[in-house]
Amino acid sequence: MFQDRSAPADGFTLKDVLFIVDRIAQCHEKAAKALRGMIRAQKDAELAYTRLREAGSAVAQLFRGFTSGTDRAST
């Protein structure tokens, strides 16, 4: 590797800039990973909601069946 002897007036060397860019890339990777996790969690939640809604519908059908069967038996 070469040594950066021409530091800018604000004091940042090439090594400093590369370190900052590397840290930004790491933060970006962590944010992307978190976002993928959130998307996966949302899909799981949507699937769970759909299944819960289907189960509720099935229970409602059962009750309707029992209610109509009870009414017929009592008449």
Backbone hydrogen bonds, N-H to C=O, Kabsch-Sander energy under -0.5 kcal/mol:
donor,donor_aa,acceptor,acceptor_aa,energy
5,R,3,Q,-1.0
7,A,5,R,-0.9
11,G,8,P,-1.6
17,V,13,T,-2.3
18,L,14,L,-2.8
19,F,15,K,-2.1
20,I,16,D,-2.3
21,V,17,V,-2.7
22,D,18,L,-2.4
23,R,19,F,-2.4
24,I,20,I,-2.3
25,A,21,V,-2.3
26,Q,22,D,-2.3
27,C,23,R,-2.4
28,H,24,I,-2.3
29,E,25,A,-2.4
30,K,26,Q,-2.3
31,A,27,C,-2.4
32,A,28,H,-2.5
33,K,29,E,-2.3
34,A,30,K,-2.4
35,L,31,A,-2.4
36,R,32,A,-2.4
37,G,33,K,-2.1
38,M,34,A,-2.2
39,I,35,L,-2.5
40,R,36,R,-2.5
41,A,37,G,-2.5
42,Q,38,M,-2.4
43,K,39,I,-2.3
44,D,40,R,-2.3
45,A,41,A,-2.5
46,E,42,Q,-2.6
47,L,43,K,-2.3
48,A,44,D,-2.5
49,Y,45,A,-2.6
50,T,46,E,-2.4
51,R,47,L,-2.5
52,L,48,A,-2.5
53,R,49,Y,-2.7
54,E,50,T,-2.4
55,A,51,R,-2.5
56,G,52,L,-2.5
57,S,53,R,-2.1
58,A,54,E,-2.2
59,V,55,A,-2.4
60,A,56,G,-2.4
61,Q,57,S,-2.2
62,L,58,A,-2.1
63,F,59,V,-2.5
64,R,60,A,-2.4
65,G,61,Q,-2.5
66,F,62,L,-2.8
67,T,63,F,-2.9
68,S,64,R,-2.8
69,G,65,G,-2.2
70,T,66,F,-2.5
71,D,67,T,-2.4
72,R,68,S,-1.9
73,A,69,G,-1.8
74,S,70,T,-1.9
75,T,71,D,-1.0
